[in-house]
């Protein structure tokens, strides 16, 4: 589900870049530059919803921590971190001048931070068996996402 949301968010960003580059028309005399702002809003709102869902799921998992396959979790998180760092490096230069790309960049940075948290949780669970670290890290990831949104709006 997470990767699907990433694909949707990045696809919306690409769509907004394409649409905003179209020339003005008789009806849209200033062009379609507002599409980028609208897509940035949609991406930001979706991150708020995702954060709330993360808080809910972490609360439920904290009440009843399930057994977690930490080795598989670690492998997936490391791959996710590498991919997110590569994408973030590619977006970084453009994020300074384009609100739409900045929203995609912040989304990818949030994902990279989440991967670091998942890696830490997997290592702790592997060595200690302390499965409650999973919902604690998840709640921290939700906070990082919300902080990133706040920092991006400031």
Secondary structure, 3 states (H helix, E strand, C coil): CHHHHHHHHHHHHHHHHHHHCCCCCCCCCCCCCHHHHHHHHHHHHHHHHHHHHHHHHHHHHHHCCCCCCHHHHHHHHHHHHHHHHHHHHHHHHHHCCCHHHHHHHHHHHHHHHHHHHHHHHHHHHHHHCCCHHHHHHHHHHHHHHHHHHHHHHC
